[in-house]
Amino acid sequence: MANGWDHDINLAMLTDFYEITMSNAYYKEGMKDTVAVFDMFFRDVPERGGFAIMAGVEQLVEYLANLQFTDKDIEYLVQLDHFDPAFLSYLRDFRFECDVWAIPEGMPIFPGEPIVKVRGPIIQAQMVETMVLLTINHQSLIATKSSRIVRAAEGRGILEFGARRAQGSDASILGARAAYIAGVAGTSCTVAGEIFKIPVLGTMAHSWVQAFDTEYDAFKAYATVYPDDCQLLVDTYNTLKCGVPNAIRVSREVLEPQGHRLKAIRIDSGDLAYLSIRARAMLDEAGLNDCKITLSSAIDEYLIQDLLRQGARVDSFGVGERLITSRAEPVFSGVYKLSGIEKDGVMEPRMKVSDNPEKVTNPGEKTLYRLYNRTTGLVEADLITLIDEVIDDTKPLTIFDPLHTWKRKTLTDFRAVPILEQIFEKGEYIGEKRHIEDIRAFCRAQLDTLWDSLKRFENPQEYYVDLSDTLWSLKERFLHSEMEEQESV
């Protein structure tokens, strides 16, 4: 009972209860084979950033590929005395048969656009809602935060140190994965390294130093065990009075006589800018110009920027709780909404209408294009279209703000790239599994296609996610017809 329960969790049961109650009702209404389309999109970039990073698709694939209900699950649902026996028999023989599209992991994503699309029997498409959201929301959140921290470091390494502060084991393991995709150098989470082949990093804690009679004895013992990778934590007692001097002494007395060098020191408390400047001077004076300095202690992108402005001498940062929990804004605003339902072989659009403009959805089955400038290779905008529309990028294209329609721009030198990739066809996985190093490299390349103004932490440029003329007109008709219908009631 390692996790407080006596059996393994079947993720098919990781649903909000209403997904099962609605599915039971769909079944009783004779709708189990009715085809529907659902879109996942998100409403806001965390921390008012210019973009987010897509992550979690690999785990979504694993979930969908293994979706089934066990006898134990059915027994539990029977005990609830809430469901039709025929529906429970349906669940016993459940097989996922939907088509699924997703934006590739590592790609920048923007509010309002479909990042996952599920098309298939409505019960099946409805049942996966919670796990689609849970999986993509979490890893996209951590990848987005990690990307901000990596960019703030301006080429210095970021070490993910958050395992002990993560909100559960899955959050630690999958958070480390998402962070690596977004550019961190490695993780302290050993099991994440084992599973995903991420570099694992870390040397000692203050307890190692405290376990010896003196700091020097602790450093000497560590250098003896790890002469090729000796990195010493120097702030247990006093960074400048004994920590750095003892590190230098061990380098001279233990490492250098054996032909080794002190690899790095880490400072985990105090005035990090001041201490790093003084430590750098002491190391250089001792001939340890090649010894690196790592700074840790409640670090995020804002503190990194401040430290660099203050002249901190630092080669890498250890970042823990503020990365792995995305502490400043720990929620990714992804939602999963019905956008179409098939009747007599025709997909009829559906749209949610709200008094809050940001909650009004885009109707119909859609796809998504990214528009790149052919000359610069940089992104111009994203364009949501209905599924049967084709963008001819050999002709000029006028795009416009869906809310402020007078804001228009005509593109002439662009290429239109569809970015929703199909990963399941009738429940069978048809995508291509990518190594995490390839996803990481793809993410880095995709970030290079963004304008620098989108990468600002404060007041980034607004990136336009536009609607095609056809989709915009459909949405407007829906809005007006809904208003007229309500007024007539």
For each residue, the residues with C-beta under 8 A, 3 or more apart:
1: 4 5 6
2:
3:
4: 1
5: 1 9
6: 1
7: 72
8:
9: 5 13 14
10: 13 68 69 70 72 73
11: 14 63 66 67 131
12: 15 67 68 69 73 94 127
13: 9 10 69 73 76
14: 9 11 130 131 134
15: 12 19 20 127 129 130 131
16: 19 129 130
17: 20 21
18: 21 22
19: 15 16 22 23 126 127 129 130
20: 15 17 23 24 77 83 127
21: 17 18 24 25 82
22: 18 19 25 26 126
23: 19 20 26 27 87 123 126 127
24: 20 21 27 28 82 83 84 87
25: 21 22 28 29
26: 22 23 29 31 32 34 122 123 126
27: 23 24 30 31 32 84 86 87 90 123
28: 24 25 84 87
29: 25 26
30: 27
31: 26 27 34 122 123
32: 26 27 90 121 122 123
33: 121
34: 26 31 121 122 341 342
35: 119 120 121 122 341 342 347
36: 119 120 121 122 125 126 338 340 341 342
37: 117 118 119 125 338 339 340 341 347 365
38: 117 118 119 125 126 129 336 337 338 339
39: 114 116 117 336 337 339 361 362 366
40: 114 115 116 117 118 132 133 136 334 335 336
41: 111 112 113 114 115 334 335 337
42: 45 52 109 111 115 137 140 332 333 334 335
43: 111 112 333 335 358 359
44: 48 111 333
45: 42 48 49 50 51 52 110 111 144
46: 49 52 141 144 145 326 328 329 331 332
47: 145 148 328 329 457
48: 44 45 460
49: 45 46 52 144 148 457 460
50: 45 450 453 454 455 456 460 461 462 463
51: 45 108 109 110 144 450 454 460 463
52: 42 45 46 49 108 109 110 140 143 144 332
53: 106 107 108 109 140 143 144 146 147 178 181 182 443
54: 57 102 103 104 105 106 107 108 109 115 136 140 143
55: 105 106 136 139 140 142 143 177 178 181 182
56: 59 60 105 135 136 137 138 139 140 174 178
57: 54 60 61 102 103 104 105 136 423
58: 61 62 105 433 434
59: 56 62 63 135 139 174
60: 56 57 63 64 102 116 131 132 135 136
61: 57 58 64 65 423 424 429 431 433
62: 58 59 65 66
63: 11 59 60 66 67 128 131 135
64: 60 61 67 96 98 100 128 424 427 429
65: 61 62 96 429
66: 11 62 63
67: 11 12 63 64 94 96 127 128
68: 10 12 94 95
69: 10 12 13 73 74 91 92 94
70: 10 73 74
71: 74 75 92
72: 7 10 75 76
73: 10 12 13 69 70 76 77 91
74: 69 70 71 77 78 88 91 92
75: 71 72 78 79
76: 13 72 73 79 80
77: 20 73 74 80 82 83 88 91
78: 74 75 81 83 88
79: 75 76
80: 76 77 83
81: 78
82: 21 24 77
83: 20 24 77 78 80 87 88
84: 24 27 28 87 88
85: 88 89
86: 27 89 90
87: 23 24 27 28 83 84 90 91
88: 74 77 78 83 84 85 91 92
89: 85 86 92 93
90: 27 32 86 87 93 94 123
91: 69 73 74 77 87 88 94
92: 69 71 74 88 89
93: 89 90
94: 12 67 68 69 90 91 124
95: 68 427
96: 64 65 67 120 124 128 424 427
97: 120 121 124 426 427
98: 64 118 119 120 121 124 125 128 424 426 427
99: 118 119 120 422 424 425 426
100: 64 116 117 118 119 422 423 424
101: 114 116 117 367 420 421 422 423
102: 54 57 60 115 116 117 420 421 423
103: 54 57 107 109 115 116 368 419 420 421
104: 54 57 107 419 421 439 442
105: 54 55 56 57 58 181 434 439 442 443
106: 53 54 55 143 181 182 439 440 442 443 446
107: 53 54 103 104 419 442 443 446
108: 51 52 53 54 379 446 447 449 450
109: 42 51 52 53 54 103 113 115 140
110: 45 51 52 113 382 463 465
111: 41 42 43 44 45 333 465
112: 41 43 362 384 465
113: 41 109 110 368 382 384 465
114: 39 40 41 101 117 366 367 368 384 420
115: 40 41 42 54 102 103 109 136 334
116: 39 40 60 100 101 102 103 132 136 336
117: 37 38 39 40 100 101 102 114 365 366 420
118: 37 38 40 98 99 100 125 128 132
119: 35 36 37 38 98 99 100 125 365
120: 35 36 96 97 98 99 124 125 426 427
121: 32 33 34 35 36 97 98 124 125
122: 26 31 32 34 35 36 125 126 341
123: 23 26 27 31 32 90 126 127
124: 94 96 97 98 120 121 127 128
125: 36 37 38 98 118 119 120 121 122 128
126: 19 22 23 26 36 38 122 123 129
127: 12 15 19 20 23 67 123 124
128: 63 64 67 96 98 118 124 125 131 132
129: 15 16 19 38 126 132 133 336
130: 14 15 16 19 133 134
131: 11 14 15 60 63 128 134 135
132: 40 60 116 118 128 129 135 136 336
133: 40 129 130 136 137 334 335 336
134: 14 130 131 137 138
135: 56 59 60 63 131 132 138 139
136: 40 54 55 56 57 60 115 116 132 133 139 140 332 334
137: 42 56 133 134 140 141 331 332 334
138: 56 134 135 141 142 171 174 175 178 332
139: 55 56 59 135 136 142 143 174 175 177 178
140: 42 52 53 54 55 56 109 136 137 143 144 178 332 334
141: 46 137 138 144 145 178 326 330 331 332
142: 55 138 139 145 146 174 175 178 179 182 323 324 326
143: 52 53 54 55 106 139 140 146 147 178 179 181 182 443
144: 45 46 49 51 52 53 140 141 147 148 182 326 332
145: 46 47 141 142 148 149 322 323 326 328
146: 53 142 143 149 150 158 160 178 179 181 182 183 184 323
147: 53 143 144 150 151 182 183 443 447
148: 47 49 144 145 151 152 301 457
149: 145 146 152 153 158 184 300 301 304 317 319 323
150: 146 147 153 158 182 183 184
151: 147 148 154 301 455
152: 148 149 301 302 304 305 308 457
153: 149 150 156 157 158 304 316 317
154: 151 308
155:
156: 153 314 315 316 317
157: 153 185 315 316 317
158: 146 149 150 153 179 183 184 185 316 317 319 323
159: 184 185 186 187 188 201 202 294 296 316 317 318 319
160: 146 175 176 179 180 184 186 187 188 189 319 320 323 324
161: 187 188 202 296 318 319 320
162: 165 166 172 175 176 188 189 319 320 321 323 324 325
163: 166 172 176 187 188 189 192 324
164: 320
165: 162 320 321 324 325
166: 162 163 169 171 172 175 324 325
167: 171 325
168: 171 172
169: 166 172 173
170: 173 174
171: 138 166 167 168 174 175 324 325
172: 162 163 166 168 169 175 176 189 192 324
173: 169 170 176 177 189 191 192 195
174: 56 59 138 139 142 170 171 177 178
175: 138 139 142 160 162 166 171 172 178 179 323 324
176: 160 162 163 172 173 179 180 187 189 192 196 198 324
177: 55 139 173 174 180 181 192 195 196 198 436
178: 53 55 56 138 139 140 141 142 143 146 174 175 181 182
179: 142 143 146 158 160 175 176 182 184 187 323 324
180: 160 176 177 183 184 186 187 196 198 436 440
181: 53 55 105 106 143 146 177 178 436 439 440 443
182: 53 55 106 142 143 144 146 147 150 178 179 440 443
183: 146 147 150 158 180 440 443 444
184: 146 149 150 158 159 160 179 180 187 319 323
185: 157 158 159 199 201 316
186: 159 160 180 193 198 199 200 201
187: 159 160 161 163 176 179 180 184 192 193 198 199 200 201
188: 159 160 161 162 163 200 201 202
189: 160 162 163 172 173 176 192 193 200
190: 193 194 200
191: 173 194 195
192: 163 172 173 176 177 187 189 195 196 198 200
193: 186 187 189 190 196 197 198 199 200
194: 190 191
195: 173 177 191 192
196: 176 177 180 192 193 436
197: 193 436 437
198: 176 177 180 186 187 192 193 436
199: 185 186 187 193
200: 186 187 188 189 190 192 193
201: 159 185 186 187 188
202: 159 161 188
203: 222 226 229 231 232 233 266
204: 208 209 222 231 232 233
205: 208 233
206: 209 210 233 236 268
207: 210 211
208: 204 205 211 212 218 222 233
209: 204 206 212 215 218 219 233 236 237
210: 206 207 218 236
211: 207 208 218
212: 208 209 215 217 218 221
213: 217
214: 217 218
215: 209 212 218 219 236 237 242 243 246
216: 219 220 246 249 250
217: 212 213 214 220 221
218: 208 209 210 211 212 214 215 221 222
219: 209 215 216 222 223 232 246 247 249 250
220: 216 217 223 224 250 253 254
221: 212 217 218 224 225
222: 203 204 208 218 219 225 226 230 232
223: 219 220 226 227 230 232 250 251 254 255 260 262
224: 220 221 227 254
225: 221 222
226: 203 222 223 229 230
227: 223 224 230 254 255 258 260
228: 260
229: 203 226 263
230: 222 223 226 227 250 251 255 260 262 263
231: 203 204 263 264 265 266 294
232: 203 204 219 222 223 243 246 247 250 262 264 265 266
233: 203 204 205 206 208 209 236 243 265 266 268
234: 239 243 244 246 247 265 266 267 279
235: 238 239 243 266 267 268 269 270 275
236: 206 209 210 215 233 243
237: 209 215 241 242 243
238: 235 241 242 243
239: 234 235 243 244 267 269 270 275 279
240: 243 244 245 275 278 279 282
241: 237 238 245
242: 215 237 238 245 246
243: 215 232 233 234 235 236 237 238 239 240 246 247 265
244: 234 239 240 247 248 265 278 279 282 283
245: 240 241 242 248 249 282
246: 215 216 219 232 234 242 243 249 250
247: 219 232 234 243 244 250 251 262 265
248: 244 245 251 252 262 282 283 286 288
249: 216 219 245 246 252 253
250: 216 219 220 223 230 232 246 247 253 254 255 262
251: 223 230 247 248 254 255 256 261 262 286 288 291
252: 248 249 255 256 286
253: 220 249 250 256 257
254: 220 223 224 227 250 251 257 258
255: 223 227 230 250 251 252 258 260 261 262
256: 251 252 253 259 260 261
257: 253 254
258: 227 254 255
259: 256
260: 223 227 228 230 255 256
261: 251 255 256 288 290 291
262: 223 230 232 247 248 250 251 255 265 288 291
263: 229 230 231 291 292
264: 231 232 291 292 293 294 315 316
265: 231 232 233 234 243 244 247 262 279 283 291 292 293 294
266: 203 231 232 233 234 235 293 294 295 296 318
267: 234 235 239 270 272 275 276 279 293 294 295 296 297
268: 206 233 235 295 296 297 318
269: 235 239 297
270: 235 239 267 274 275
271: 274 275
272: 267 275 276 295 297 307 312 314
273: 276 277 306 307 310 311 312
274: 270 271 277 278
275: 235 239 240 267 270 271 272 278 279
276: 267 272 273 279 280 293 295 307 312 313 314
277: 273 274 280 281 311 312 313
278: 240 244 274 275 281 282
279: 234 239 240 244 265 267 275 276 282 283 293 313
280: 276 277 283 284 293 313
281: 277 278 284 285
282: 240 244 245 248 278 279 285 286
283: 244 248 265 279 280 286 288 289 291 293
284: 280 281 287 288 289
285: 281 282
286: 248 251 252 282 283
287: 284
288: 248 251 261 262 283 284 291
289: 283 284
290: 261
291: 251 261 262 263 264 265 283 288
292: 263 264 265 315 316
293: 264 265 266 267 276 279 280 283 313 314 315 316
294: 159 231 264 265 266 267 314 315 316 317 318
295: 266 267 268 272 276 299 307 312 314 316 317 318
296: 159 161 266 267 268 299 317 318 319 320
297: 267 268 269 272
298: 303 320 321 322
299: 295 296 303 304 317 318 319 320 322
300: 149 303 304 319 322 323 327 328
301: 148 149 151 152 304 305 457
302: 152 305 306 457
303: 298 299 300 306 307
304: 149 152 153 299 300 301 307 308 317
305: 152 301 302 308 309 457
306: 273 302 303 309 310
307: 272 273 276 295 303 304 310 312 314
308: 152 154 304 305 311 312 314
309: 305 306
310: 273 306 307
311: 273 277 308
312: 272 273 276 277 295 307 308
313: 276 277 279 280 293
314: 156 272 276 293 294 295 307 308 317
315: 156 157 264 292 293 294
316: 153 156 157 158 159 185 264 292 293 294 295
317: 149 153 156 157 158 159 294 295 296 299 304 314
318: 159 161 266 268 294 295 296 299
319: 149 158 159 160 161 162 184 296 299 300 322 323
320: 160 161 162 164 165 296 298 299 323 324
321: 162 165 298 324 325 327
322: 145 298 299 300 319 325 326 327 328
323: 142 145 146 149 158 160 162 175 179 184 300 319 320 326
324: 142 160 162 163 165 166 171 172 175 176 179 320 321
325: 162 165 166 167 171 321 322 330
326: 46 141 142 144 145 322 323 329 330
327: 300 321 322 330
328: 46 47 145 300 322
329: 46 47 326
330: 141 325 326 327
331: 46 137 141
332: 42 46 52 136 137 138 140 141 144
333: 42 43 44 111
334: 40 41 42 115 133 136 137 140
335: 40 41 42 43 133
336: 38 39 40 116 129 132 133
337: 38 39 41 352 361
338: 36 37 38 341 350 352
339: 37 38 39 349 350 351 361 362 363 364 365 366
340: 36 37 347 348 349 350 363 364 365
341: 34 35 36 37 122 338 347 348 350
342: 34 35 36 345 346 347 348
343: 346 348
344:
345: 342
346: 342 343
347: 35 37 340 341 342 364 365
348: 340 341 342 343
349: 339 340 363 364 365 474 478
350: 338 339 340 341 363
351: 339 360 361 362 363 475 478 479 482
352: 337 338 359 360 361
353: 360 478 479 482
354: 357 359 360
355:
356: 359 360
357: 354 360 403
358: 43
359: 43 352 354 356
360: 351 352 353 354 356 357 475 479
361: 39 337 339 351 352
362: 39 112 339 351 366 384 467 471 475
363: 339 340 349 350 351 471 474 475 478
364: 339 340 347 349 386 387 471 474
365: 37 117 119 339 340 347 349 386 387
366: 39 114 117 339 362 384 385 386 387 471
367: 101 114 384 385 386 387 389 418 420
368: 103 113 114 382 383 384 385 418 419 420
369: 382 383 384 385 391 416 417 418 419
370: 379 382 383 416 417 419
371: 379 380 381 382 383 393 397 399 411 414 415 416 417
372: 377 378 379 380 414 415 417 449
373: 376 377 378 379 380 413 414
374: 377 413 414 415
375: 413
376: 373
377: 372 373 374 449
378: 372 373 449 450 451
379: 108 370 371 372 373 382 449 450 451 463
380: 371 372 373 411 414
381: 371 399 409 411 463 464 465 466
382: 110 113 368 369 370 371 379 419 463 464 465 466
383: 368 369 370 371 391 397 399 416 465 466 467 468
384: 112 113 114 362 366 367 368 369 465 466 467 468 471
385: 366 367 368 369 389 391 467 468 470 471
386: 364 365 366 367 389 468 470 471 474
387: 364 365 366 367
388:
389: 367 385 386 468 470 471
390:
391: 369 383 385 397 416
392: 395
393: 371 397 414 415 416
394:
395: 392
396: 410 411 412
397: 371 383 391 393 410 411 414 416
398: 408 409 410 411
399: 371 381 383 408 409 410 411 464 466
400: 405 406 407 408 409 466 472
401: 404 405 406 407 408 464 466
402: 405 465 466 467 472 475
403: 357
404: 401 407
405: 400 401 402 408 472
406: 400 401
407: 400 401 404
408: 398 399 400 401 405
409: 381 398 399 400
410: 396 397 398 399
411: 371 380 381 396 397 398 399 414
412: 396
413: 373 374 375
414: 371 372 373 374 380 393 397 411
415: 371 372 374 393
416: 369 370 371 383 391 393 397
417: 369 370 371 372
418: 367 368 369
419: 103 104 107 368 369 370 382
420: 101 102 103 114 117 367 368
421: 101 102 103 104 431
422: 99 100 101 425 430 431
423: 57 61 100 101 102 429 430 431
424: 61 64 96 98 99 100 427 428 429 430 431
425: 99 422 428 430
426: 97 98 99 120
427: 64 95 96 97 98 120 424
428: 424 425
429: 61 64 65 423 424
430: 422 423 424 425
431: 61 421 422 423 424
432:
433: 58 61
434: 58 105 438 439 442
435: 438 439
436: 177 180 181 196 197 198 439 440
437: 197 440 441
438: 434 435 441 442
439: 104 105 106 181 434 435 436 442 443
440: 106 180 181 182 183 436 437 443 444
441: 437 438 444 445
442: 104 105 106 107 434 438 439 445 446
443: 53 105 106 107 143 147 181 182 183 439 440 446 447
444: 183 440 441 447 448
445: 441 442 448 449
446: 106 107 108 442 443 449 450
447: 108 147 443 444 450 455
448: 444 445
449: 108 372 377 378 379 445 446
450: 50 51 108 378 379 446 447 454 455
451: 378 379 454 455 461
452: 455 456
453: 50 456 460 461
454: 50 51 450 451 460 461 463
455: 50 151 447 450 451 452 460
456: 50 452 453 459 460 461
457: 47 49 148 152 301 302 305 460
458:
459: 456
460: 48 49 50 51 453 454 455 456 457
461: 50 451 453 454 456
462: 50
463: 50 51 110 379 381 382 454
464: 381 382 399 401
465: 110 111 112 113 381 382 383 384 402
466: 381 382 383 384 399 400 401 402
467: 362 383 384 385 402 471 472 475
468: 383 384 385 386 389 471 472
469: 472 473
470: 385 386 389 473 474
471: 362 363 364 366 384 385 386 389 467 468 474 475
472: 400 402 405 467 468 469 475 476
473: 469 470 476 477
474: 349 363 364 386 470 471 477 478
475: 351 360 362 363 402 467 471 472 478 479
476: 472 473 479 480
477: 473 474 480 481
478: 349 351 353 363 474 475 481 482
479: 351 353 360 475 476 482 483
480: 476 477 483 484
481: 477 478 484 485
482: 351 353 478 479 485 486
483: 479 480 486 487
484: 480 481 487 488
485: 481 482 488 489
486: 482 483 489
487: 483 484
488: 484 485
489: 485 486
